Amino acid sequence: MVTITFNEREEALSKLEDMPMHESNTGKEDLLYELKSLCQLYKQMLQDAVISEIHKIFDVLHFLEILEKCGIFQTFIFYYYYFISI
């Protein structure tokens, strides 16, 4: 499978906008293929972003779990409430 960048797909779609309406079915098939490829790329980008954010959340939760096991978490909570009550 040949990998096409986002910009290359965007260029192809902009060229296809200028295509006359009476073009052959091959042109329409190419447009459909490019559109599907663009949608797949966008979907993959969203999935990667979501997965990245989930990993960050798990890292924070793991860090908080370590703090709680060490007894440091309660100290942080104590000082947090202390400073917001001032």
C-alpha positions in Angstrom: 0.0 0.0 0.0 1.3 3.4 -1.0 1.2 6.0 1.8 0.0 9.4 0.8 0.4 12.4 3.0 -2.4 14.6 4.2 -1.3 17.5 2.0 -1.1 15.3 -1.1 -4.6 14.2 -0.5 -5.8 17.7 0.0 -4.1 18.7 -3.3 -5.8 15.9 -5.1 -9.2 16.8 -3.8 -8.7 20.4 -4.7 -7.8 19.4 -8.3 -10.9 17.2 -8.4 -13.0 20.2 -7.5 -12.0 21.8 -10.8 -12.9 18.6 -12.7 -15.8 19.1 -15.2 -19.0 17.4 -14.4 -18.9 15.2 -17.5 -15.7 13.5 -16.6 -15.5 9.7 -16.8 -16.4 7.3 -14.0 -12.7 6.8 -13.5 -12.4 10.4 -12.2 -15.3 9.9 -9.9 -13.9 6.6 -8.6 -10.5 8.4 -8.0 -12.4 11.1 -6.1 -14.2 8.5 -4.0 -10.9 6.7 -3.3 -9.2 10.0 -2.3 -12.1 10.9 -0.1 -12.1 7.5 1.6 -8.4 7.7 2.1 -8.7 11.2 3.6 -11.4 10.0 6.0 -9.3 7.0 7.0 -6.3 9.3 7.7 -8.4 11.6 9.7 -9.9 8.7 11.7 -6.4 7.4 12.4 -5.2 10.8 13.5 -8.1 11.1 15.9 -7.5 7.6 17.3 -3.9 8.3 17.8 -4.7 11.6 19.6 -7.2 9.8 21.9 -4.9 7.0 22.7 -2.1 9.5 23.5 -4.4 11.4 25.9 -5.6 8.1 27.5 -1.9 7.2 28.1 -1.3 10.5 29.8 -4.4 10.0 32.0 -3.2 6.6 33.0 0.3 8.0 33.8 -1.2 10.6 36.1 -3.4 8.0 37.8 -0.4 5.7 38.3 1.5 8.6 39.8 -1.3 9.4 42.1 -1.5 5.8 43.1 2.2 5.8 44.0 1.8 9.0 46.0 -1.2 7.4 47.9 0.8 4.3 48.7 3.7 6.4 50.0 1.5 8.5 52.2 2.5 11.7 50.3 -0.9 12.1 48.7 -2.6 12.9 52.0 0.1 15.5 52.7 -0.6 17.2 49.3 -4.4 17.2 50.0 -3.8 18.7 53.5 -1.7 21.5 52.0 -4.1 22.0 49.2 -7.0 22.6 51.6 -4.8 24.6 53.8 -3.8 27.0 51.0 -7.3 27.4 49.6 -8.7 28.2 53.0 -6.3 31.1 53.6 
